[in-house]
Amino acid sequence: MNSTRIIAVVGATGTQGGSVARAILNNRDGDFALRALTRKPSSARAQALARAGAEVVYADLDDLESVKRAFAGAYGAYCMTDFWGGDGDPERERLQASMMAEAARCAGLQHVLWSTLEDTRRYVPLSDSRMPTLLSNYKVPHFDGKGEADEAFTRLGVPTTFFLTSFYWENFLRFPGMELRKRDDGDVILAMPMGDKKLPGIAVDDLGLCALGVFRQTCNVGQTIGVSGEHLPCAQIASSLTKALGRQVRYLDVDPAKFRAWDFPGAAELSNMLQFKRDFEDVFCGNRSVERSRQLNPALQTFDAWLSRHASEFQF
């Protein structure tokens, strides 16, 4: 009798969902099988997953019936929304999450991982002037929309683990506003409004392996689990970059108001995000246990270990 359990992964051709998809495909125990959900089953990335052994199916998070069909017969699902790859609308994220929760209820899924984040308005009310309100109703839109959507999974009785992610170290390589900056004087700068506070970070591939570890433990249903490879102050991150890259990288602590005004997409959003991580370090770090992450994924990488694999990808 085949005991392999199907995990339906939303966003399997993207960065986050792709890491979960790879973890399942590379799982030597063979206790899980991948069903990759995508709006473009004929895309090169989707077809690569199919060749690697995934079942590739169509699903559109704005179409409830398509998600119901994609979840049917699965054991569990990895549910996520993509603020940055979509239209940057937190209300749409909330609606998509509610749709996935309803589809999971209808399909009778036994374990859902909902990739969520803190609703920062619980800590910084809209009336709080420490950071500006964005899009009329949010402080950090790509956090708040996901955090607000948590209640749908609870209200509908979906057996859910609320999965809190961390800053991807890959962001230093390619995410606008997060990359290292080369100044006119030749200095390389890591600029963030973080002061001396610690930033929880994780390698993208480790995120997927941690998610797989959560699926393996049914006792995680109902829990909130945050994952991180390390909690590091930015000055230490800059020091590690200096050693790995063979050139001086200096940390520049930027005032959030100044960072907000810089000329790159999403500057205000990212400034508010980093300010939240700075001002509520105890909350943000406390929600993301490195020890628990290593229990889920014994191969969890430190930042230095990740750098040893990726130093050649930095461009200046």
KEKE-3310 file (N, C-alpha, C; in steps of 0.2 Angstrom, whole numbers, plus 5000, padded with zeros to 4 digits):
npx = (5004:5003:5011:5014:5012:5003:5008:5002:5009:5008:5013:5025:5034:5041:5051:5050:5040:5046:5057:5051:5046:5057:5063:5054:5055:5068:5068:5073:5067:5055:5042:5033:5025:5026:5014:5014:5008:5003:5000:5004:5006:5013:5025:5043:5049:5039:5038:5051:5050:5040:5048:5057:5049:5037:5020:5011:5000:4986:4982:4974:4975:4965:4954:4943:4937:4947:4957:4952:4950:4964:4968:4962:4961:4974:4986:4991:4995:5006:5003:5004:5006:5010:5016:5026:5029:5016:5003:5006:4996:4989:4976:4971:4980:4975:4962:4965:4971:4961:4953:4961:4961:4947:4947:4955:4948:4937:4943:4947:4960:4973:4984:4990:5002:5003:5010:5015:5015:5019:5006:5009:5002:4996:5006:5011:5000:4988:4987:4999:5013:5026:5030:5025:5008:5003:4996:4984:4979:4988:5004:5015:5013:5015:5017:5006:4994:4995:4996:4983:4976:4977:4966:4956:4960:4959:4946:4939:4942:4953:4966:4981:4998:5005:5017:5031:5042:5059:5070:5077:5093:5098:5092:5102:5109:5100:5088:5079:5084:5089:5101:5119:5128:5138:5148:5152:5165:5170:5168:5160:5144:5133:5117:5105:5091:5093:5100:5109:5102:5097:5095:5085:5089:5088:5093:5086:5084:5085:5073:5063:5067:5065:5051:5047:5051:5042:5030:5032:5029:5016:5012:5014:5003:4992:5001:5012:5026:5041:5055:5073:5090:5100:5102:5108:5117:5118:5131:5139:5135:5140:5154:5156:5153:5164:5175:5172:5170:5182:5184:5182:5167:5155:5144:5131:5121:5105:5094:5077:5067:5075:5079:5067:5065:5073:5077:5070:5060:5047:5052:5047:5039:5049:5057:5048:5046:5059:5061:5051:5057:5068:5063:5055:5063:5064:5052:5051:5063:5061:5050:5056:5065:5081:5086:5075:5072:5084:5081:5071:5077:5091:5102:5103:5110:5123:5125:5138:5141:5132:5137:5149:5146:5140:5147:5153:5143:5140:5140:5149)
npy = (4994:5011:5023:5036:5053:5067:5083:5099:5112:5129:5142:5135:5137:5148:5158:5156:5146:5137:5133:5125:5115:5110:5104:5094:5086:5082:5074:5060:5050:5048:5050:5059:5067:5078:5090:5102:5118:5130:5145:5144:5130:5126:5133:5135:5133:5126:5114:5109:5105:5095:5086:5082:5075:5080:5082:5092:5105:5116:5131:5145:5158:5168:5161:5152:5139:5133:5131:5123:5111:5109:5106:5094:5078:5078:5077:5087:5105:5118:5135:5151:5168:5181:5195:5204:5199:5200:5212:5220:5222:5221:5218:5210:5199:5195:5191:5181:5172:5168:5162:5151:5145:5141:5132:5122:5118:5112:5102:5094:5094:5088:5094:5110:5122:5138:5152:5165:5182:5194:5204:5220:5231:5228:5231:5243:5255:5262:5275:5279:5288:5285:5278:5280:5278:5267:5264:5268:5260:5252:5248:5240:5234:5221:5213:5215:5211:5197:5193:5197:5188:5176:5173:5167:5154:5149:5151:5144:5131:5124:5113:5119:5125:5140:5148:5157:5166:5172:5186:5183:5178:5178:5190:5200:5198:5201:5208:5223:5237:5230:5225:5225:5241:5250:5264:5280:5283:5271:5263:5249:5247:5241:5245:5249:5253:5248:5250:5244:5232:5215:5205:5193:5180:5169:5156:5153:5140:5133:5137:5129:5116:5117:5119:5106:5099:5103:5098:5084:5082:5080:5085:5098:5105:5118:5126:5141:5143:5150:5152:5153:5155:5162:5175:5190:5205:5220:5225:5214:5206:5213:5212:5198:5198:5206:5197:5186:5191:5197:5211:5227:5229:5240:5244:5254:5263:5269:5282:5279:5287:5293:5282:5278:5288:5285:5281:5268:5254:5251:5257:5264:5254:5244:5251:5254:5240:5236:5245:5241:5228:5232:5241:5232:5221:5211:5204:5201:5193:5184:5177:5168:5155:5149:5137:5129:5129:5122:5110:5106:5106:5099:5102:5115:5131:5142:5160:5163:5150:5150:5161:5156:5148:5156:5168:5171:5176:5189:5205:5219)
npz = (5000:4996:5005:5003:5005:4998:4995:4992:4984:4984:4973:4968:4958:4961:4972:4986:4987:4978:4985:4995:4986:4981:4992:4995:4983:4984:4995:5003:5010:5005:5009:5006:4992:4978:4973:4962:4962:4950:4940:4927:4920:4908:4908:4908:4921:4928:4920:4922:4935:4933:4926:4936:4944:4949:4951:4941:4942:4937:4945:4951:4962:4963:4960:4967:4964:4956:4965:4974:4966:4964:4977:4980:4986:4991:5005:5012:5012:5006:5009:5002:4999:4986:4988:4983:4970:4964:4963:4974:4983:4998:5003:4993:4995:5007:5004:4995:5004:5012:5003:5000:5012:5013:5002:5007:5018:5012:5004:5014:5020:5029:5035:5035:5030:5033:5026:5034:5042:5055:5060:5060:5065:5077:5085:5082:5081:5068:5071:5077:5076:5074:5062:5045:5039:5027:5011:5016:5026:5032:5041:5038:5024:5017:5027:5036:5029:5027:5041:5045:5039:5045:5053:5046:5043:5056:5059:5050:5054:5049:5050:5054:5053:5058:5049:5051:5042:5038:5034:5019:5015:5002:4997:4998:4987:4976:4978:4976:4984:4995:4991:4992:4991:4980:4982:4975:4980:4980:4991:4998:5003:5016:5019:5031:5041:5054:5066:5080:5082:5080:5066:5060:5049:5034:5024:5008:5003:5015:5021:5015:5018:5032:5032:5027:5038:5047:5041:5044:5057:5065:5077:5076:5071:5074:5080:5080:5071:5069:5058:5057:5052:5058:5070:5068:5071:5060:5058:5061:5050:5040:5043:5041:5027:5022:5025:5017:5004:5002:5001:5008:5017:5023:5036:5036:5046:5043:5045:5047:5040:5031:5023:5018:5008:4998:4981:4975:4971:4982:4994:5005:5011:5014:5022:5033:5037:5041:5051:5060:5063:5070:5081:5087:5091:5101:5100:5086:5084:5095:5090:5081:5082:5082:5087:5086:5073:5068:5074:5066:5053:5052:5044:5044:5038:5044:5042:5038:5032:5022:5014:5010:5000:4991:4988:4976:4968:4971:4964:4959)
capx = (5000:5007:5009:5016:5007:5004:5009:5001:5013:5007:5019:5030:5039:5044:5057:5048:5036:5051:5061:5047:5045:5064:5064:5050:5057:5074:5067:5076:5063:5050:5036:5029:5025:5025:5010:5016:5002:5005:4995:5007:5009:5017:5031:5049:5050:5034:5040:5057:5047:5037:5053:5060:5045:5031:5013:5010:4993:4984:4978:4974:4972:4959:4948:4942:4936:4953:4961:4948:4952:4971:4969:4958:4965:4981:4986:4992:4997:5010:5000:5008:5004:5016:5015:5031:5028:5010:5002:5007:4990:4988:4969:4971:4983:4970:4957:4968:4973:4954:4951:4965:4958:4941:4948:4958:4942:4933:4947:4948:4967:4975:4989:4992:5007:5001:5016:5012:5020:5016:5002:5012:4997:4995:5012:5011:4993:4988:4988:5006:5017:5033:5031:5019:5003:5004:4990:4978:4977:4993:5010:5020:5007:5016:5016:4999:4989:4996:4994:4976:4972:4977:4960:4952:4962:4957:4939:4936:4944:4958:4972:4986:5003:5007:5024:5034:5048:5063:5074:5081:5100:5098:5090:5108:5111:5096:5082:5080:5085:5092:5108:5125:5129:5145:5147:5156:5172:5173:5166:5154:5140:5127:5113:5099:5089:5092:5104:5113:5098:5098:5091:5084:5089:5089:5094:5080:5084:5084:5066:5060:5069:5061:5044:5047:5052:5035:5025:5034:5027:5009:5011:5014:4996:4989:5006:5015:5033:5045:5061:5079:5096:5104:5100:5114:5117:5120:5138:5142:5134:5145:5160:5156:5154:5171:5179:5170:5171:5189:5185:5179:5160:5154:5137:5128:5114:5101:5088:5071:5064:5080:5079:5060:5065:5078:5074:5070:5053:5045:5057:5043:5037:5054:5059:5044:5048:5066:5060:5048:5061:5073:5060:5052:5068:5062:5046:5053:5068:5058:5046:5060:5070:5086:5086:5069:5074:5089:5078:5067:5081:5098:5107:5102:5116:5124:5126:5145:5141:5129:5141:5155:5143:5137:5151:5155:5137:5140:5143:5150)
capy = (5000:5017:5028:5043:5059:5072:5090:5103:5118:5135:5146:5131:5139:5154:5158:5153:5139:5133:5130:5119:5110:5106:5100:5088:5082:5079:5070:5053:5045:5047:5049:5065:5068:5085:5093:5109:5122:5136:5147:5142:5123:5125:5137:5131:5131:5121:5108:5107:5102:5089:5081:5080:5070:5083:5082:5100:5106:5123:5134:5153:5160:5172:5157:5147:5132:5130:5129:5117:5105:5107:5103:5088:5071:5079:5076:5094:5110:5124:5140:5157:5173:5184:5203:5207:5196:5202:5219:5224:5223:5217:5216:5204:5194:5193:5187:5174:5167:5166:5157:5144:5142:5138:5126:5117:5115:5108:5096:5090:5093:5086:5098:5116:5127:5145:5156:5172:5186:5198:5210:5225:5236:5226:5234:5250:5257:5267:5282:5279:5292:5282:5276:5282:5273:5266:5262:5270:5255:5247:5250:5236:5230:5214:5209:5215:5208:5190:5192:5198:5183:5171:5171:5163:5147:5147:5152:5138:5125:5121:5111:5124:5128:5146:5147:5163:5166:5177:5189:5179:5181:5180:5197:5204:5197:5203:5211:5230:5241:5226:5223:5230:5247:5253:5271:5284:5283:5264:5259:5245:5248:5238:5251:5247:5256:5243:5251:5238:5226:5209:5203:5186:5178:5162:5154:5151:5132:5130:5138:5124:5111:5118:5117:5099:5096:5104:5093:5078:5082:5082:5089:5106:5108:5123:5130:5146:5142:5154:5149:5157:5152:5165:5182:5194:5213:5221:5226:5207:5204:5217:5209:5192:5199:5208:5191:5181:5194:5199:5218:5230:5230:5244:5244:5261:5263:5274:5284:5276:5293:5294:5276:5279:5293:5283:5280:5261:5252:5249:5260:5266:5248:5241:5255:5252:5233:5236:5249:5236:5223:5236:5243:5226:5216:5205:5201:5198:5188:5179:5172:5164:5151:5146:5130:5125:5128:5117:5103:5104:5105:5098:5105:5123:5135:5149:5165:5161:5144:5152:5165:5152:5145:5161:5174:5172:5178:5196:5209:5226)
capz = (5000:4995:5011:5001:5006:4993:4998:4986:4986:4981:4971:4967:4953:4963:4976:4993:4986:4975:4990:4998:4981:4980:4998:4994:4978:4986:5001:5002:5014:5000:5013:5003:4985:4977:4968:4961:4959:4946:4935:4921:4920:4903:4909:4909:4928:4929:4916:4925:4941:4931:4924:4942:4947:4952:4948:4940:4941:4937:4951:4952:4969:4963:4957:4972:4961:4953:4971:4977:4962:4965:4984:4981:4987:4995:5012:5015:5007:5008:5006:5003:4994:4984:4988:4978:4963:4962:4962:4980:4986:5004:5003:4988:4999:5013:5000:4992:5009:5014:4998:5001:5019:5011:4998:5011:5022:5007:5002:5020:5021:5036:5038:5030:5032:5030:5027:5037:5046:5060:5058:5064:5068:5084:5089:5080:5078:5063:5074:5079:5071:5073:5055:5042:5037:5020:5007:5020:5032:5034:5042:5034:5020:5015:5034:5039:5025:5029:5048:5046:5036:5050:5057:5041:5044:5062:5059:5046:5057:5045:5054:5051:5057:5055:5048:5050:5038:5040:5029:5015:5014:4995:4996:4998:4980:4970:4980:4975:4990:5000:4989:4994:4987:4979:4982:4971:4982:4979:4996:4997:5009:5018:5022:5033:5047:5060:5072:5082:5083:5077:5060:5059:5042:5033:5017:5005:5003:5022:5023:5012:5022:5038:5031:5026:5044:5050:5039:5046:5064:5066:5083:5075:5070:5078:5083:5076:5071:5065:5057:5055:5052:5063:5072:5067:5070:5053:5058:5060:5044:5036:5044:5037:5020:5021:5025:5012:4998:5001:5001:5014:5017:5029:5038:5037:5049:5040:5048:5043:5036:5025:5019:5015:5003:4993:4975:4973:4972:4989:4999:5011:5013:5017:5028:5039:5039:5045:5057:5064:5066:5074:5086:5091:5091:5106:5097:5080:5086:5099:5086:5076:5086:5078:5089:5084:5066:5067:5075:5060:5048:5055:5039:5044:5037:5046:5037:5035:5028:5016:5011:5007:4994:4986:4988:4969:4965:4972:4958:4961)
cpx = (5004:5005:5012:5010:5008:5003:5008:5005:5011:5013:5025:5035:5042:5049:5055:5045:5041:5055:5058:5047:5052:5065:5060:5053:5064:5074:5068:5071:5057:5043:5031:5030:5023:5019:5011:5010:5005:4999:4998:5010:5014:5024:5037:5050:5045:5036:5046:5055:5044:5042:5057:5055:5038:5025:5012:5003:4991:4980:4979:4971:4967:4953:4948:4941:4942:4957:4958:4950:4960:4972:4966:4962:4972:4980:4987:4994:5001:5006:5004:5004:5010:5015:5020:5030:5021:5009:5003:5001:4988:4981:4968:4974:4978:4965:4959:4969:4966:4952:4955:4962:4952:4942:4951:4953:4938:4936:4948:4956:4968:4980:4991:4997:5005:5007:5014:5017:5016:5012:5005:5008:4995:5001:5012:5004:4993:4989:4995:5010:5024:5035:5025:5015:5004:4998:4984:4977:4982:5000:5016:5015:5009:5016:5009:4994:4989:4994:4987:4972:4973:4971:4955:4954:4959:4949:4936:4938:4949:4964:4979:4992:5005:5014:5027:5041:5052:5066:5078:5088:5101:5096:5096:5111:5107:5089:5083:5079:5088:5100:5113:5126:5136:5144:5153:5164:5174:5171:5160:5150:5134:5122:5106:5097:5088:5096:5109:5109:5099:5093:5091:5084:5090:5090:5088:5079:5082:5076:5062:5061:5065:5054:5043:5047:5045:5030:5026:5031:5020:5007:5011:5008:4994:4995:5008:5023:5036:5052:5067:5085:5101:5101:5107:5113:5120:5128:5142:5141:5139:5152:5161:5157:5161:5175:5178:5171:5178:5189:5180:5171:5158:5146:5136:5121:5111:5095:5082:5068:5069:5079:5072:5060:5069:5074:5075:5063:5052:5049:5053:5041:5043:5057:5055:5045:5054:5065:5057:5052:5066:5069:5057:5057:5066:5056:5048:5058:5065:5053:5049:5066:5075:5086:5081:5070:5079:5086:5074:5071:5089:5103:5107:5109:5117:5125:5133:5145:5138:5133:5147:5152:5141:5141:5153:5149:5137:5143:5143:5152)
cpy = (5006:5022:5035:5048:5064:5079:5095:5110:5124:5139:5141:5133:5146:5153:5154:5146:5135:5130:5124:5114:5106:5102:5093:5083:5078:5075:5063:5048:5044:5046:5055:5065:5075:5086:5100:5113:5129:5138:5146:5136:5122:5129:5132:5129:5125:5114:5105:5103:5095:5084:5078:5076:5073:5082:5090:5101:5114:5125:5142:5155:5165:5168:5151:5140:5129:5128:5123:5110:5104:5104:5096:5082:5072:5078:5083:5099:5116:5130:5147:5162:5177:5191:5206:5205:5198:5209:5223:5226:5219:5214:5210:5198:5191:5189:5181:5169:5164:5161:5150:5141:5138:5132:5121:5114:5110:5102:5092:5089:5092:5090:5104:5120:5133:5149:5163:5176:5190:5203:5216:5230:5234:5229:5241:5252:5262:5274:5284:5283:5290:5280:5278:5276:5273:5263:5263:5266:5251:5251:5247:5232:5223:5210:5209:5211:5200:5189:5193:5192:5176:5168:5167:5156:5144:5146:5146:5131:5121:5119:5114:5125:5134:5147:5154:5163:5172:5181:5184:5182:5182:5187:5201:5204:5201:5207:5219:5233:5237:5224:5228:5235:5249:5260:5274:5283:5276:5260:5255:5245:5243:5243:5248:5251:5252:5244:5246:5232:5221:5207:5196:5184:5171:5161:5151:5143:5129:5132:5132:5117:5111:5117:5110:5096:5097:5099:5086:5077:5084:5086:5096:5109:5112:5128:5136:5144:5146:5151:5155:5153:5155:5172:5186:5202:5214:5222:5219:5205:5207:5214:5203:5193:5201:5202:5187:5184:5197:5207:5221:5231:5234:5244:5252:5261:5270:5276:5282:5281:5294:5288:5276:5283:5290:5280:5272:5259:5249:5252:5261:5259:5245:5245:5254:5245:5233:5239:5244:5231:5226:5237:5238:5220:5210:5201:5197:5192:5182:5174:5168:5161:5148:5138:5126:5124:5123:5110:5101:5102:5105:5101:5112:5126:5141:5154:5164:5155:5146:5156:5161:5149:5150:5168:5176:5176:5186:5200:5216:5230)
cpz = (5000:5001:5009:5002:5001:4997:4992:4988:4981:4979:4970:4962:4955:4968:4983:4991:4982:4980:4994:4993:4981:4986:4998:4989:4980:4992:5000:5005:5009:5003:5010:4996:4983:4972:4968:4958:4956:4941:4928:4920:4914:4903:4910:4916:4930:4926:4919:4931:4939:4929:4930:4946:4950:4948:4947:4938:4941:4943:4950:4958:4969:4961:4962:4969:4959:4959:4974:4973:4963:4972:4984:4981:4990:5002:5015:5010:5010:5005:5008:4998:4992:4983:4983:4971:4960:4961:4968:4983:4992:5005:4998:4991:5004:5009:4998:4998:5012:5009:4998:5007:5017:5007:5002:5016:5018:5005:5008:5021:5028:5039:5033:5034:5029:5032:5028:5040:5051:5057:5063:5067:5075:5088:5088:5077:5072:5065:5076:5074:5070:5066:5052:5040:5030:5017:5012:5026:5034:5037:5038:5030:5019:5022:5036:5036:5027:5036:5049:5043:5040:5052:5052:5042:5051:5062:5056:5049:5053:5050:5051:5056:5054:5055:5046:5047:5041:5033:5025:5014:5006:4993:4995:4990:4975:4972:4980:4982:4996:4998:4992:4989:4986:4978:4977:4973:4982:4985:4995:5004:5010:5022:5024:5039:5053:5066:5074:5084:5078:5071:5059:5051:5041:5025:5014:5005:5010:5024:5021:5016:5029:5038:5030:5033:5048:5048:5042:5054:5065:5072:5082:5073:5075:5081:5078:5077:5067:5064:5055:5056:5057:5064:5072:5067:5063:5053:5058:5053:5039:5037:5041:5030:5018:5020:5019:5005:4996:4999:5006:5013:5023:5030:5039:5040:5046:5044:5044:5038:5030:5020:5015:5008:4997:4987:4973:4975:4979:4995:5005:5015:5017:5023:5034:5041:5043:5051:5062:5067:5071:5081:5091:5090:5095:5103:5091:5081:5090:5096:5081:5080:5081:5080:5086:5076:5064:5069:5069:5054:5050:5050:5039:5043:5041:5041:5034:5030:5021:5011:5007:5000:4989:4985:4981:4965:4966:4966:4961:4954)
residu = (MET:ASN:SER:THR:ARG:ILE:ILE:ALA:VAL:VAL:GLY:ALA:THR:GLY:THR:GLN:GLY:GLY:SER:VAL:ALA:ARG:ALA:ILE:LEU:ASN:ASN:ARG:ASP:GLY:ASP:PHE:ALA:LEU:ARG:ALA:LEU:THR:ARG:LYS:PRO:SER:SER:ALA:ARG:ALA:GLN:ALA:LEU:ALA:ARG:ALA:GLY:ALA:GLU:VAL:VAL:TYR:ALA:ASP:LEU:ASP:ASP:LEU:GLU:SER:VAL:LYS:ARG:ALA:PHE:ALA:GLY:ALA:TYR:GLY:ALA:TYR:CYS:MET:THR:ASP:PHE:TRP:GLY:GLY:ASP:GLY:ASP:PRO:GLU:ARG:GLU:ARG:LEU:GLN:ALA:SER:MET:MET:ALA:GLU:ALA:ALA:ARG:CYS:ALA:GLY:LEU:GLN:HIS:VAL:LEU:TRP:SER:THR:LEU:GLU:ASP:THR:ARG:ARG:TYR:VAL:PRO:LEU:SER:ASP:SER:ARG:MET:PRO:THR:LEU:LEU:SER:ASN:TYR:LYS:VAL:PRO:HIS:PHE:ASP:GLY:LYS:GLY:GLU:ALA:ASP:GLU:ALA:PHE:THR:ARG:LEU:GLY:VAL:PRO:THR:THR:PHE:PHE:LEU:THR:SER:PHE:TYR:TRP:GLU:ASN:PHE:LEU:ARG:PHE:PRO:GLY:MET:GLU:LEU:ARG:LYS:ARG:ASP:ASP:GLY:ASP:VAL:ILE:LEU:ALA:MET:PRO:MET:GLY:ASP:LYS:LYS:LEU:PRO:GLY:ILE:ALA:VAL:ASP:ASP:LEU:GLY:LEU:CYS:ALA:LEU:GLY:VAL:PHE:ARG:GLN:THR:CYS:ASN:VAL:GLY:GLN:THR:ILE:GLY:VAL:SER:GLY:GLU:HIS:LEU:PRO:CYS:ALA:GLN:ILE:ALA:SER:SER:LEU:THR:LYS:ALA:LEU:GLY:ARG:GLN:VAL:ARG:TYR:LEU:ASP:VAL:ASP:PRO:ALA:LYS:PHE:ARG:ALA:TRP:ASP:PHE:PRO:GLY:ALA:ALA:GLU:LEU:SER:ASN:MET:LEU:GLN:PHE:LYS:ARG:ASP:PHE:GLU:ASP:VAL:PHE:CYS:GLY:ASN:ARG:SER:VAL:GLU:ARG:SER:ARG:GLN:LEU:ASN:PRO:ALA:LEU:GLN:THR:PHE:ASP:ALA:TRP:LEU:SER:ARG:HIS:ALA:SER:GLU:PHE:GLN:PHE)
# end
